[in-house]
Amino acid sequence: MTETNYTMEQIANQSSIEKVVIPPFPVIDRDPSHSLTTSSFRASDYLRAITIPTALTTAYYFATYRHKPTTAVWAAIAFPLSYLSQYDIVQQRLRGYRMNKVECAKHNIEYKYTVDLHH
């Protein structure tokens, strides 16, 4: 066995990272905690988390000719998934990957684009 000493340049050239994505909006927190995420939910987030699965569950109920057992299973899946989807959207705002003007104002951070979005 031979020992190989790698320089930082050699390691960097062998990296599997192809592109670094810089968030276009201010970063509130790079790794938001659960409490920060849930406290950053807006009324519109809760509304979306409730109305979308409600509409889908109602449509499923009527599409299956009012079959209650499968509708209950559908709702048991749809509501948590909808909440988790909204949770992810809130985390994206906190990480700067979605427009976060409200969050910036709440945390006293200047709102500005960090990269040019028009190229």
Phi and psi restraints in degrees (range 20) as a CNS / XPLOR table:
assign (resid 1 and name C) (resid 2 and name N)
       (resid 2 and name CA) (resid 2 and name C) 1.0 -110.6 20.0 2
assign (resid 2 and name N) (resid 2 and name CA)
       (resid 2 and name C) (resid 3 and name N) 1.0 147.0 20.0 2
assign (resid 2 and name C) (resid 3 and name N)
       (resid 3 and name CA) (resid 3 and name C) 1.0 -90.3 20.0 2
assign (resid 3 and name N) (resid 3 and name CA)
       (resid 3 and name C) (resid 4 and name N) 1.0 139.5 20.0 2
assign (resid 3 and name C) (resid 4 and name N)
       (resid 4 and name CA) (resid 4 and name C) 1.0 -123.2 20.0 2
assign (resid 4 and name N) (resid 4 and name CA)
       (resid 4 and name C) (resid 5 and name N) 1.0 127.4 20.0 2
assign (resid 4 and name C) (resid 5 and name N)
       (resid 5 and name CA) (resid 5 and name C) 1.0 -101.9 20.0 2
assign (resid 5 and name N) (resid 5 and name CA)
       (resid 5 and name C) (resid 6 and name N) 1.0 119.6 20.0 2
assign (resid 5 and name C) (resid 6 and name N)
       (resid 6 and name CA) (resid 6 and name C) 1.0 -96.7 20.0 2
assign (resid 6 and name N) (resid 6 and name CA)
       (resid 6 and name C) (resid 7 and name N) 1.0 140.0 20.0 2
assign (resid 6 and name C) (resid 7 and name N)
       (resid 7 and name CA) (resid 7 and name C) 1.0 -86.9 20.0 2
assign (resid 7 and name N) (resid 7 and name CA)
       (resid 7 and name C) (resid 8 and name N) 1.0 164.4 20.0 2
assign (resid 7 and name C) (resid 8 and name N)
       (resid 8 and name CA) (resid 8 and name C) 1.0 -60.2 20.0 2
assign (resid 8 and name N) (resid 8 and name CA)
       (resid 8 and name C) (resid 9 and name N) 1.0 -36.5 20.0 2
assign (resid 8 and name C) (resid 9 and name N)
       (resid 9 and name CA) (resid 9 and name C) 1.0 -65.0 20.0 2
assign (resid 9 and name N) (resid 9 and name CA)
       (resid 9 and name C) (resid 10 and name N) 1.0 -40.2 20.0 2
assign (resid 9 and name C) (resid 10 and name N)
       (resid 10 and name CA) (resid 10 and name C) 1.0 -65.9 20.0 2
assign (resid 10 and name N) (resid 10 and name CA)
       (resid 10 and name C) (resid 11 and name N) 1.0 -40.5 20.0 2
assign (resid 10 and name C) (resid 11 and name N)
       (resid 11 and name CA) (resid 11 and name C) 1.0 -65.5 20.0 2
assign (resid 11 and name N) (resid 11 and name CA)
       (resid 11 and name C) (resid 12 and name N) 1.0 -42.7 20.0 2
assign (resid 11 and name C) (resid 12 and name N)
       (resid 12 and name CA) (resid 12 and name C) 1.0 -63.2 20.0 2
assign (resid 12 and name N) (resid 12 and name CA)
       (resid 12 and name C) (resid 13 and name N) 1.0 -38.0 20.0 2
assign (resid 12 and name C) (resid 13 and name N)
       (resid 13 and name CA) (resid 13 and name C) 1.0 -70.4 20.0 2
assign (resid 13 and name N) (resid 13 and name CA)
       (resid 13 and name C) (resid 14 and name N) 1.0 -22.0 20.0 2
assign (resid 13 and name C) (resid 14 and name N)
       (resid 14 and name CA) (resid 14 and name C) 1.0 -94.4 20.0 2
assign (resid 14 and name N) (resid 14 and name CA)
       (resid 14 and name C) (resid 15 and name N) 1.0 3.6 20.0 2
assign (resid 14 and name C) (resid 15 and name N)
       (resid 15 and name CA) (resid 15 and name C) 1.0 -63.9 20.0 2
assign (resid 15 and name N) (resid 15 and name CA)
       (resid 15 and name C) (resid 16 and name N) 1.0 146.4 20.0 2
assign (resid 15 and name C) (resid 16 and name N)
       (resid 16 and name CA) (resid 16 and name C) 1.0 -87.7 20.0 2
assign (resid 16 and name N) (resid 16 and name CA)
       (resid 16 and name C) (resid 17 and name N) 1.0 -2.9 20.0 2
assign (resid 16 and name C) (resid 17 and name N)
       (resid 17 and name CA) (resid 17 and name C) 1.0 -79.8 20.0 2
assign (resid 17 and name N) (resid 17 and name CA)
       (resid 17 and name C) (resid 18 and name N) 1.0 120.6 20.0 2
assign (resid 17 and name C) (resid 18 and name N)
       (resid 18 and name CA) (resid 18 and name C) 1.0 -95.3 20.0 2
assign (resid 18 and name N) (resid 18 and name CA)
       (resid 18 and name C) (resid 19 and name N) 1.0 -34.1 20.0 2
assign (resid 18 and name C) (resid 19 and name N)
       (resid 19 and name CA) (resid 19 and name C) 1.0 -151.3 20.0 2
assign (resid 19 and name N) (resid 19 and name CA)
       (resid 19 and name C) (resid 20 and name N) 1.0 133.4 20.0 2
assign (resid 19 and name C) (resid 20 and name N)
       (resid 20 and name CA) (resid 20 and name C) 1.0 -94.9 20.0 2
assign (resid 20 and name N) (resid 20 and name CA)
       (resid 20 and name C) (resid 21 and name N) 1.0 126.5 20.0 2
assign (resid 20 and name C) (resid 21 and name N)
       (resid 21 and name CA) (resid 21 and name C) 1.0 -99.5 20.0 2
assign (resid 21 and name N) (resid 21 and name CA)
       (resid 21 and name C) (resid 22 and name N) 1.0 120.1 20.0 2
assign (resid 21 and name C) (resid 22 and name N)
       (resid 22 and name CA) (resid 22 and name C) 1.0 -95.5 20.0 2
assign (resid 22 and name N) (resid 22 and name CA)
       (resid 22 and name C) (resid 23 and name N) 1.0 127.7 20.0 2
assign (resid 22 and name C) (resid 23 and name N)
       (resid 23 and name CA) (resid 23 and name C) 1.0 -61.4 20.0 2
assign (resid 23 and name N) (resid 23 and name CA)
       (resid 23 and name C) (resid 24 and name N) 1.0 136.9 20.0 2
assign (resid 23 and name C) (resid 24 and name N)
       (resid 24 and name CA) (resid 24 and name C) 1.0 -76.6 20.0 2
assign (resid 24 and name N) (resid 24 and name CA)
       (resid 24 and name C) (resid 25 and name N) 1.0 -13.0 20.0 2
assign (resid 24 and name C) (resid 25 and name N)
       (resid 25 and name CA) (resid 25 and name C) 1.0 -120.0 20.0 2
assign (resid 25 and name N) (resid 25 and name CA)
       (resid 25 and name C) (resid 26 and name N) 1.0 164.4 20.0 2
assign (resid 25 and name C) (resid 26 and name N)
       (resid 26 and name CA) (resid 26 and name C) 1.0 -58.6 20.0 2
assign (resid 26 and name N) (resid 26 and name CA)
       (resid 26 and name C) (resid 27 and name N) 1.0 141.1 20.0 2
assign (resid 26 and name C) (resid 27 and name N)
       (resid 27 and name CA) (resid 27 and name C) 1.0 -89.2 20.0 2
assign (resid 27 and name N) (resid 27 and name CA)
       (resid 27 and name C) (resid 28 and name N) 1.0 121.9 20.0 2
assign (resid 27 and name C) (resid 28 and name N)
       (resid 28 and name CA) (resid 28 and name C) 1.0 -82.8 20.0 2
assign (resid 28 and name N) (resid 28 and name CA)
       (resid 28 and name C) (resid 29 and name N) 1.0 -46.4 20.0 2
assign (resid 28 and name C) (resid 29 and name N)
       (resid 29 and name CA) (resid 29 and name C) 1.0 -154.7 20.0 2
assign (resid 29 and name N) (resid 29 and name CA)
       (resid 29 and name C) (resid 30 and name N) 1.0 130.4 20.0 2
assign (resid 29 and name C) (resid 30 and name N)
       (resid 30 and name CA) (resid 30 and name C) 1.0 -70.7 20.0 2
assign (resid 30 and name N) (resid 30 and name CA)
       (resid 30 and name C) (resid 31 and name N) 1.0 -31.4 20.0 2
assign (resid 30 and name C) (resid 31 and name N)
       (resid 31 and name CA) (resid 31 and name C) 1.0 -135.3 20.0 2
assign (resid 31 and name N) (resid 31 and name CA)
       (resid 31 and name C) (resid 32 and name N) 1.0 78.3 20.0 2
assign (resid 31 and name C) (resid 32 and name N)
       (resid 32 and name CA) (resid 32 and name C) 1.0 -63.8 20.0 2
assign (resid 32 and name N) (resid 32 and name CA)
       (resid 32 and name C) (resid 33 and name N) 1.0 136.7 20.0 2
assign (resid 32 and name C) (resid 33 and name N)
       (resid 33 and name CA) (resid 33 and name C) 1.0 -74.2 20.0 2
assign (resid 33 and name N) (resid 33 and name CA)
       (resid 33 and name C) (resid 34 and name N) 1.0 169.2 20.0 2
assign (resid 33 and name C) (resid 34 and name N)
       (resid 34 and name CA) (resid 34 and name C) 1.0 -63.1 20.0 2
assign (resid 34 and name N) (resid 34 and name CA)
       (resid 34 and name C) (resid 35 and name N) 1.0 -43.0 20.0 2
assign (resid 34 and name C) (resid 35 and name N)
       (resid 35 and name CA) (resid 35 and name C) 1.0 -66.6 20.0 2
assign (resid 35 and name N) (resid 35 and name CA)
       (resid 35 and name C) (resid 36 and name N) 1.0 -38.8 20.0 2
assign (resid 35 and name C) (resid 36 and name N)
       (resid 36 and name CA) (resid 36 and name C) 1.0 -65.6 20.0 2
assign (resid 36 and name N) (resid 36 and name CA)
       (resid 36 and name C) (resid 37 and name N) 1.0 -41.5 20.0 2
assign (resid 36 and name C) (resid 37 and name N)
       (resid 37 and name CA) (resid 37 and name C) 1.0 -63.8 20.0 2
assign (resid 37 and name N) (resid 37 and name CA)
       (resid 37 and name C) (resid 38 and name N) 1.0 -49.1 20.0 2
assign (resid 37 and name C) (resid 38 and name N)
       (resid 38 and name CA) (resid 38 and name C) 1.0 -67.9 20.0 2
assign (resid 38 and name N) (resid 38 and name CA)
       (resid 38 and name C) (resid 39 and name N) 1.0 -31.9 20.0 2
assign (resid 38 and name C) (resid 39 and name N)
       (resid 39 and name CA) (resid 39 and name C) 1.0 -75.2 20.0 2
assign (resid 39 and name N) (resid 39 and name CA)
       (resid 39 and name C) (resid 40 and name N) 1.0 -14.5 20.0 2
assign (resid 39 and name C) (resid 40 and name N)
       (resid 40 and name CA) (resid 40 and name C) 1.0 -95.4 20.0 2
assign (resid 40 and name N) (resid 40 and name CA)
       (resid 40 and name C) (resid 41 and name N) 1.0 4.0 20.0 2
assign (resid 40 and name C) (resid 41 and name N)
       (resid 41 and name CA) (resid 41 and name C) 1.0 -64.5 20.0 2
assign (resid 41 and name N) (resid 41 and name CA)
       (resid 41 and name C) (resid 42 and name N) 1.0 135.1 20.0 2
assign (resid 41 and name C) (resid 42 and name N)
       (resid 42 and name CA) (resid 42 and name C) 1.0 -95.3 20.0 2
assign (resid 42 and name N) (resid 42 and name CA)
       (resid 42 and name C) (resid 43 and name N) 1.0 166.1 20.0 2
assign (resid 42 and name C) (resid 43 and name N)
       (resid 43 and name CA) (resid 43 and name C) 1.0 -59.5 20.0 2
assign (resid 43 and name N) (resid 43 and name CA)
       (resid 43 and name C) (resid 44 and name N) 1.0 -37.3 20.0 2
assign (resid 43 and name C) (resid 44 and name N)
       (resid 44 and name CA) (resid 44 and name C) 1.0 -66.0 20.0 2
assign (resid 44 and name N) (resid 44 and name CA)
       (resid 44 and name C) (resid 45 and name N) 1.0 -31.2 20.0 2
assign (resid 44 and name C) (resid 45 and name N)
       (resid 45 and name CA) (resid 45 and name C) 1.0 -66.1 20.0 2
assign (resid 45 and name N) (resid 45 and name CA)
       (resid 45 and name C) (resid 46 and name N) 1.0 -45.7 20.0 2
assign (resid 45 and name C) (resid 46 and name N)
       (resid 46 and name CA) (resid 46 and name C) 1.0 -64.0 20.0 2
assign (resid 46 and name N) (resid 46 and name CA)
       (resid 46 and name C) (resid 47 and name N) 1.0 -40.4 20.0 2
assign (resid 46 and name C) (resid 47 and name N)
       (resid 47 and name CA) (resid 47 and name C) 1.0 -60.9 20.0 2
assign (resid 47 and name N) (resid 47 and name CA)
       (resid 47 and name C) (resid 48 and name N) 1.0 -46.7 20.0 2
assign (resid 47 and name C) (resid 48 and name N)
       (resid 48 and name CA) (resid 48 and name C) 1.0 -64.1 20.0 2
assign (resid 48 and name N) (resid 48 and name CA)
       (resid 48 and name C) (resid 49 and name N) 1.0 -39.5 20.0 2
assign (resid 48 and name C) (resid 49 and name N)
       (resid 49 and name CA) (resid 49 and name C) 1.0 -66.5 20.0 2
assign (resid 49 and name N) (resid 49 and name CA)
       (resid 49 and name C) (resid 50 and name N) 1.0 -21.1 20.0 2
assign (resid 49 and name C) (resid 50 and name N)
       (resid 50 and name CA) (resid 50 and name C) 1.0 -100.4 20.0 2
assign (resid 50 and name N) (resid 50 and name CA)
       (resid 50 and name C) (resid 51 and name N) 1.0 -44.9 20.0 2
assign (resid 50 and name C) (resid 51 and name N)
       (resid 51 and name CA) (resid 51 and name C) 1.0 -70.8 20.0 2
assign (resid 51 and name N) (resid 51 and name CA)
       (resid 51 and name C) (resid 52 and name N) 1.0 -38.5 20.0 2
assign (resid 51 and name C) (resid 52 and name N)
       (resid 52 and name CA) (resid 52 and name C) 1.0 -63.8 20.0 2
assign (resid 52 and name N) (resid 52 and name CA)
       (resid 52 and name C) (resid 53 and name N) 1.0 -52.6 20.0 2
assign (resid 52 and name C) (resid 53 and name N)
       (resid 53 and name CA) (resid 53 and name C) 1.0 -68.6 20.0 2
assign (resid 53 and name N) (resid 53 and name CA)
       (resid 53 and name C) (resid 54 and name N) 1.0 -27.2 20.0 2
assign (resid 53 and name C) (resid 54 and name N)
       (resid 54 and name CA) (resid 54 and name C) 1.0 -64.3 20.0 2
assign (resid 54 and name N) (resid 54 and name CA)
       (resid 54 and name C) (resid 55 and name N) 1.0 -46.3 20.0 2
assign (resid 54 and name C) (resid 55 and name N)
       (resid 55 and name CA) (resid 55 and name C) 1.0 -63.9 20.0 2
assign (resid 55 and name N) (resid 55 and name CA)
       (resid 55 and name C) (resid 56 and name N) 1.0 -43.1 20.0 2
assign (resid 55 and name C) (resid 56 and name N)
       (resid 56 and name CA) (resid 56 and name C) 1.0 -66.8 20.0 2
assign (resid 56 and name N) (resid 56 and name CA)
       (resid 56 and name C) (resid 57 and name N) 1.0 -39.7 20.0 2
assign (resid 56 and name C) (resid 57 and name N)
       (resid 57 and name CA) (resid 57 and name C) 1.0 -66.9 20.0 2
assign (resid 57 and name N) (resid 57 and name CA)
       (resid 57 and name C) (resid 58 and name N) 1.0 -40.4 20.0 2
assign (resid 57 and name C) (resid 58 and name N)
       (resid 58 and name CA) (resid 58 and name C) 1.0 -63.1 20.0 2
assign (resid 58 and name N) (resid 58 and name CA)
       (resid 58 and name C) (resid 59 and name N) 1.0 -44.0 20.0 2
assign (resid 58 and name C) (resid 59 and name N)
       (resid 59 and name CA) (resid 59 and name C) 1.0 -63.3 20.0 2
assign (resid 59 and name N) (resid 59 and name CA)
       (resid 59 and name C) (resid 60 and name N) 1.0 -41.0 20.0 2
assign (resid 59 and name C) (resid 60 and name N)
       (resid 60 and name CA) (resid 60 and name C) 1.0 -63.7 20.0 2
assign (resid 60 and name N) (resid 60 and name CA)
       (resid 60 and name C) (resid 61 and name N) 1.0 -41.3 20.0 2
assign (resid 60 and name C) (resid 61 and name N)
       (resid 61 and name CA) (resid 61 and name C) 1.0 -58.4 20.0 2
assign (resid 61 and name N) (resid 61 and name CA)
       (resid 61 and name C) (resid 62 and name N) 1.0 -46.9 20.0 2
assign (resid 61 and name C) (resid 62 and name N)
       (resid 62 and name CA) (resid 62 and name C) 1.0 -76.0 20.0 2
assign (resid 62 and name N) (resid 62 and name CA)
       (resid 62 and name C) (resid 63 and name N) 1.0 -30.6 20.0 2
assign (resid 62 and name C) (resid 63 and name N)
       (resid 63 and name CA) (resid 63 and name C) 1.0 -69.9 20.0 2
assign (resid 63 and name N) (resid 63 and name CA)
       (resid 63 and name C) (resid 64 and name N) 1.0 -27.3 20.0 2
assign (resid 63 and name C) (resid 64 and name N)
       (resid 64 and name CA) (resid 64 and name C) 1.0 -98.6 20.0 2
assign (resid 64 and name N) (resid 64 and name CA)
       (resid 64 and name C) (resid 65 and name N) 1.0 20.5 20.0 2
assign (resid 64 and name C) (resid 65 and name N)
       (resid 65 and name CA) (resid 65 and name C) 1.0 56.0 20.0 2
assign (resid 65 and name N) (resid 65 and name CA)
       (resid 65 and name C) (resid 66 and name N) 1.0 46.6 20.0 2
assign (resid 65 and name C) (resid 66 and name N)
       (resid 66 and name CA) (resid 66 and name C) 1.0 60.1 20.0 2
assign (resid 66 and name N) (resid 66 and name CA)
       (resid 66 and name C) (resid 67 and name N) 1.0 44.9 20.0 2
assign (resid 66 and name C) (resid 67 and name N)
       (resid 67 and name CA) (resid 67 and name C) 1.0 -85.8 20.0 2
assign (resid 67 and name N) (resid 67 and name CA)
       (resid 67 and name C) (resid 68 and name N) 1.0 98.9 20.0 2
assign (resid 67 and name C) (resid 68 and name N)
       (resid 68 and name CA) (resid 68 and name C) 1.0 -64.9 20.0 2
assign (resid 68 and name N) (resid 68 and name CA)
       (resid 68 and name C) (resid 69 and name N) 1.0 -41.6 20.0 2
assign (resid 68 and name C) (resid 69 and name N)
       (resid 69 and name CA) (resid 69 and name C) 1.0 -61.2 20.0 2
assign (resid 69 and name N) (resid 69 and name CA)
       (resid 69 and name C) (resid 70 and name N) 1.0 -45.2 20.0 2
assign (resid 69 and name C) (resid 70 and name N)
       (resid 70 and name CA) (resid 70 and name C) 1.0 -73.4 20.0 2
assign (resid 70 and name N) (resid 70 and name CA)
       (resid 70 and name C) (resid 71 and name N) 1.0 -28.1 20.0 2
assign (resid 70 and name C) (resid 71 and name N)
       (resid 71 and name CA) (resid 71 and name C) 1.0 -66.2 20.0 2
assign (resid 71 and name N) (resid 71 and name CA)
       (resid 71 and name C) (resid 72 and name N) 1.0 -38.3 20.0 2
assign (resid 71 and name C) (resid 72 and name N)
       (resid 72 and name CA) (resid 72 and name C) 1.0 -64.4 20.0 2
assign (resid 72 and name N) (resid 72 and name CA)
       (resid 72 and name C) (resid 73 and name N) 1.0 -40.1 20.0 2
assign (resid 72 and name C) (resid 73 and name N)
       (resid 73 and name CA) (resid 73 and name C) 1.0 -65.0 20.0 2
assign (resid 73 and name N) (resid 73 and name CA)
       (resid 73 and name C) (resid 74 and name N) 1.0 -44.5 20.0 2
assign (resid 73 and name C) (resid 74 and name N)
       (resid 74 and name CA) (resid 74 and name C) 1.0 -57.5 20.0 2
assign (resid 74 and name N) (resid 74 and name CA)
       (resid 74 and name C) (resid 75 and name N) 1.0 -47.0 20.0 2
assign (resid 74 and name C) (resid 75 and name N)
       (resid 75 and name CA) (resid 75 and name C) 1.0 -65.1 20.0 2
assign (resid 75 and name N) (resid 75 and name CA)
       (resid 75 and name C) (resid 76 and name N) 1.0 -38.0 20.0 2
assign (resid 75 and name C) (resid 76 and name N)
       (resid 76 and name CA) (resid 76 and name C) 1.0 -64.3 20.0 2
assign (resid 76 and name N) (resid 76 and name CA)
       (resid 76 and name C) (resid 77 and name N) 1.0 -24.1 20.0 2
assign (resid 76 and name C) (resid 77 and name N)
       (resid 77 and name CA) (resid 77 and name C) 1.0 -91.8 20.0 2
assign (resid 77 and name N) (resid 77 and name CA)
       (resid 77 and name C) (resid 78 and name N) 1.0 -44.1 20.0 2
assign (resid 77 and name C) (resid 78 and name N)
       (resid 78 and name CA) (resid 78 and name C) 1.0 -66.4 20.0 2
assign (resid 78 and name N) (resid 78 and name CA)
       (resid 78 and name C) (resid 79 and name N) 1.0 -43.7 20.0 2
assign (resid 78 and name C) (resid 79 and name N)
       (resid 79 and name CA) (resid 79 and name C) 1.0 -66.2 20.0 2
assign (resid 79 and name N) (resid 79 and name CA)
       (resid 79 and name C) (resid 80 and name N) 1.0 -48.1 20.0 2
assign (resid 79 and name C) (resid 80 and name N)
       (resid 80 and name CA) (resid 80 and name C) 1.0 -64.2 20.0 2
assign (resid 80 and name N) (resid 80 and name CA)
       (resid 80 and name C) (resid 81 and name N) 1.0 -37.7 20.0 2
assign (resid 80 and name C) (resid 81 and name N)
       (resid 81 and name CA) (resid 81 and name C) 1.0 -64.7 20.0 2
assign (resid 81 and name N) (resid 81 and name CA)
       (resid 81 and name C) (resid 82 and name N) 1.0 -38.7 20.0 2
assign (resid 81 and name C) (resid 82 and name N)
       (resid 82 and name CA) (resid 82 and name C) 1.0 -64.9 20.0 2
assign (resid 82 and name N) (resid 82 and name CA)
       (resid 82 and name C) (resid 83 and name N) 1.0 -42.2 20.0 2
assign (resid 82 and name C) (resid 83 and name N)
       (resid 83 and name CA) (resid 83 and name C) 1.0 -63.3 20.0 2
assign (resid 83 and name N) (resid 83 and name CA)
       (resid 83 and name C) (resid 84 and name N) 1.0 -44.4 20.0 2
assign (resid 83 and name C) (resid 84 and name N)
       (resid 84 and name CA) (resid 84 and name C) 1.0 -64.1 20.0 2
assign (resid 84 and name N) (resid 84 and name CA)
       (resid 84 and name C) (resid 85 and name N) 1.0 -35.0 20.0 2
assign (resid 84 and name C) (resid 85 and name N)
       (resid 85 and name CA) (resid 85 and name C) 1.0 -63.5 20.0 2
assign (resid 85 and name N) (resid 85 and name CA)
       (resid 85 and name C) (resid 86 and name N) 1.0 -45.0 20.0 2
assign (resid 85 and name C) (resid 86 and name N)
       (resid 86 and name CA) (resid 86 and name C) 1.0 -66.4 20.0 2
assign (resid 86 and name N) (resid 86 and name CA)
       (resid 86 and name C) (resid 87 and name N) 1.0 -36.8 20.0 2
assign (resid 86 and name C) (resid 87 and name N)
       (resid 87 and name CA) (resid 87 and name C) 1.0 -58.5 20.0 2
assign (resid 87 and name N) (resid 87 and name CA)
       (resid 87 and name C) (resid 88 and name N) 1.0 -43.7 20.0 2
assign (resid 87 and name C) (resid 88 and name N)
       (resid 88 and name CA) (resid 88 and name C) 1.0 -65.3 20.0 2
assign (resid 88 and name N) (resid 88 and name CA)
       (resid 88 and name C) (resid 89 and name N) 1.0 -39.0 20.0 2
assign (resid 88 and name C) (resid 89 and name N)
       (resid 89 and name CA) (resid 89 and name C) 1.0 -63.1 20.0 2
assign (resid 89 and name N) (resid 89 and name CA)
       (resid 89 and name C) (resid 90 and name N) 1.0 -41.9 20.0 2
assign (resid 89 and name C) (resid 90 and name N)
       (resid 90 and name CA) (resid 90 and name C) 1.0 -63.8 20.0 2
assign (resid 90 and name N) (resid 90 and name CA)
       (resid 90 and name C) (resid 91 and name N) 1.0 -42.2 20.0 2
assign (resid 90 and name C) (resid 91 and name N)
       (resid 91 and name CA) (resid 91 and name C) 1.0 -63.0 20.0 2
assign (resid 91 and name N) (resid 91 and name CA)
       (resid 91 and name C) (resid 92 and name N) 1.0 -36.6 20.0 2
assign (resid 91 and name C) (resid 92 and name N)
       (resid 92 and name CA) (resid 92 and name C) 1.0 -63.2 20.0 2
assign (resid 92 and name N) (resid 92 and name CA)
       (resid 92 and name C) (resid 93 and name N) 1.0 -39.4 20.0 2
assign (resid 92 and name C) (resid 93 and name N)
       (resid 93 and name CA) (resid 93 and name C) 1.0 -63.9 20.0 2
assign (resid 93 and name N) (resid 93 and name CA)
       (resid 93 and name C) (resid 94 and name N) 1.0 -42.4 20.0 2
assign (resid 93 and name C) (resid 94 and name N)
       (resid 94 and name CA) (resid 94 and name C) 1.0 -67.2 20.0 2
assign (resid 94 and name N) (resid 94 and name CA)
       (resid 94 and name C) (resid 95 and name N) 1.0 -30.5 20.0 2
assign (resid 94 and name C) (resid 95 and name N)
       (resid 95 and name CA) (resid 95 and name C) 1.0 -85.7 20.0 2
assign (resid 95 and name N) (resid 95 and name CA)
       (resid 95 and name C) (resid 96 and name N) 1.0 -5.5 20.0 2
assign (resid 95 and name C) (resid 96 and name N)
       (resid 96 and name CA) (resid 96 and name C) 1.0 91.1 20.0 2
assign (resid 96 and name N) (resid 96 and name CA)
       (resid 96 and name C) (resid 97 and name N) 1.0 12.8 20.0 2
assign (resid 96 and name C) (resid 97 and name N)
       (resid 97 and name CA) (resid 97 and name C) 1.0 -95.1 20.0 2
assign (resid 97 and name N) (resid 97 and name CA)
       (resid 97 and name C) (resid 98 and name N) 1.0 -5.0 20.0 2
assign (resid 97 and name C) (resid 98 and name N)
       (resid 98 and name CA) (resid 98 and name C) 1.0 -134.8 20.0 2
assign (resid 98 and name N) (resid 98 and name CA)
       (resid 98 and name C) (resid 99 and name N) 1.0 158.2 20.0 2
assign (resid 98 and name C) (resid 99 and name N)
       (resid 99 and name CA) (resid 99 and name C) 1.0 -56.0 20.0 2
assign (resid 99 and name N) (resid 99 and name CA)
       (resid 99 and name C) (resid 100 and name N) 1.0 128.0 20.0 2
assign (resid 99 and name C) (resid 100 and name N)
       (resid 100 and name CA) (resid 100 and name C) 1.0 -136.1 20.0 2
assign (resid 100 and name N) (resid 100 and name CA)
       (resid 100 and name C) (resid 101 and name N) 1.0 42.9 20.0 2
assign (resid 100 and name C) (resid 101 and name N)
       (resid 101 and name CA) (resid 101 and name C) 1.0 -59.7 20.0 2
assign (resid 101 and name N) (resid 101 and name CA)
       (resid 101 and name C) (resid 102 and name N) 1.0 -41.5 20.0 2
assign (resid 101 and name C) (resid 102 and name N)
       (resid 102 and name CA) (resid 102 and name C) 1.0 -64.8 20.0 2
assign (resid 102 and name N) (resid 102 and name CA)
       (resid 102 and name C) (resid 103 and name N) 1.0 -44.2 20.0 2
assign (resid 102 and name C) (resid 103 and name N)
       (resid 103 and name CA) (resid 103 and name C) 1.0 -65.8 20.0 2
assign (resid 103 and name N) (resid 103 and name CA)
       (resid 103 and name C) (resid 104 and name N) 1.0 -38.7 20.0 2
assign (resid 103 and name C) (resid 104 and name N)
       (resid 104 and name CA) (resid 104 and name C) 1.0 -61.6 20.0 2
assign (resid 104 and name N) (resid 104 and name CA)
       (resid 104 and name C) (resid 105 and name N) 1.0 -43.9 20.0 2
assign (resid 104 and name C) (resid 105 and name N)
       (resid 105 and name CA) (resid 105 and name C) 1.0 -63.5 20.0 2
assign (resid 105 and name N) (resid 105 and name CA)
       (resid 105 and name C) (resid 106 and name N) 1.0 -40.2 20.0 2
assign (resid 105 and name C) (resid 106 and name N)
       (resid 106 and name CA) (resid 106 and name C) 1.0 -64.7 20.0 2
assign (resid 106 and name N) (resid 106 and name CA)
       (resid 106 and name C) (resid 107 and name N) 1.0 -35.1 20.0 2
assign (resid 106 and name C) (resid 107 and name N)
       (resid 107 and name CA) (resid 107 and name C) 1.0 -103.3 20.0 2
assign (resid 107 and name N) (resid 107 and name CA)
       (resid 107 and name C) (resid 108 and name N) 1.0 12.6 20.0 2
assign (resid 107 and name C) (resid 108 and name N)
       (resid 108 and name CA) (resid 108 and name C) 1.0 54.3 20.0 2
assign (resid 108 and name N) (resid 108 and name CA)
       (resid 108 and name C) (resid 109 and name N) 1.0 47.7 20.0 2
assign (resid 108 and name C) (resid 109 and name N)
       (resid 109 and name CA) (resid 109 and name C) 1.0 -115.2 20.0 2
assign (resid 109 and name N) (resid 109 and name CA)
       (resid 109 and name C) (resid 110 and name N) 1.0 134.8 20.0 2
assign (resid 109 and name C) (resid 110 and name N)
       (resid 110 and name CA) (resid 110 and name C) 1.0 -64.7 20.0 2
assign (resid 110 and name N) (resid 110 and name CA)
       (resid 110 and name C) (resid 111 and name N) 1.0 129.8 20.0 2
assign (resid 110 and name C) (resid 111 and name N)
       (resid 111 and name CA) (resid 111 and name C) 1.0 -88.8 20.0 2
assign (resid 111 and name N) (resid 111 and name CA)
       (resid 111 and name C) (resid 112 and name N) 1.0 117.6 20.0 2
assign (resid 111 and name C) (resid 112 and name N)
       (resid 112 and name CA) (resid 112 and name C) 1.0 -157.7 20.0 2
assign (resid 112 and name N) (resid 112 and name CA)
       (resid 112 and name C) (resid 113 and name N) 1.0 154.9 20.0 2
assign (resid 112 and name C) (resid 113 and name N)
       (resid 113 and name CA) (resid 113 and name C) 1.0 -72.1 20.0 2
assign (resid 113 and name N) (resid 113 and name CA)
       (resid 113 and name C) (resid 114 and name N) 1.0 135.4 20.0 2
assign (resid 113 and name C) (resid 114 and name N)
       (resid 114 and name CA) (resid 114 and name C) 1.0 -92.8 20.0 2
assign (resid 114 and name N) (resid 114 and name CA)
       (resid 114 and name C) (resid 115 and name N) 1.0 -18.0 20.0 2
assign (resid 114 and name C) (resid 115 and name N)
       (resid 115 and name CA) (resid 115 and name C) 1.0 -135.4 20.0 2
assign (resid 115 and name N) (resid 115 and name CA)
       (resid 115 and name C) (resid 116 and name N) 1.0 158.4 20.0 2
assign (resid 115 and name C) (resid 116 and name N)
       (resid 116 and name CA) (resid 116 and name C) 1.0 -76.4 20.0 2
assign (resid 116 and name N) (resid 116 and name CA)
       (resid 116 and name C) (resid 117 and name N) 1.0 117.5 20.0 2
assign (resid 116 and name C) (resid 117 and name N)
       (resid 117 and name CA) (resid 117 and name C) 1.0 -86.5 20.0 2
assign (resid 117 and name N) (resid 117 and name CA)
       (resid 117 and name C) (resid 118 and name N) 1.0 -5.4 20.0 2
assign (resid 117 and name C) (resid 118 and name N)
       (resid 118 and name CA) (resid 118 and name C) 1.0 -105.2 20.0 2
assign (resid 118 and name N) (resid 118 and name CA)
       (resid 118 and name C) (resid 119 and name N) 1.0 25.5 20.0 2
